[in-house]
Amino acid sequence: MSDDETPVAWPATPYRAPVLDAEQAEIGPAESLLGDDAADIFHGIVVGHGGRMLEVPGARVTRITTERVYTDLRPDEIAGLNDYAVEPTYTVEWGGLFRRHPKWDRDGGTYPGNR
């Protein structure tokens, strides 16, 4: 870590910050955060690497700064990381003011009438 870097909490991770392995070689850019912001639970980071999107578990992240994300991953462990797979989520919303049954909404989006 250089002297000009300031440690930050996981929600403040800079978008596309370089993610480094234990030898401080760049794995790739941070593409997404995995966690529950409301409960302040950090699960990990999605990093782009060689055309893949990989999940770096939060337990392997040693520090996050204003400039970079540091991990304890050895270079030989990177190929074995899990590919990031978006899991669809569903929320229940009422389909309209006078509907009797709830309507499932894929990925938590809103209906034009609810905006």
Secondary structure, 3 states (H helix, E strand, C coil): CCCCCCECCHHHCCCCCEEECCCCCEEEEEEEEEEECCCCEEEEEEEEECCEEEEEEHHHEEEEECCCEEECCCHHHHHHCCECCCCCCEEEEECCCCCCCEEEEECCCCCHHHC
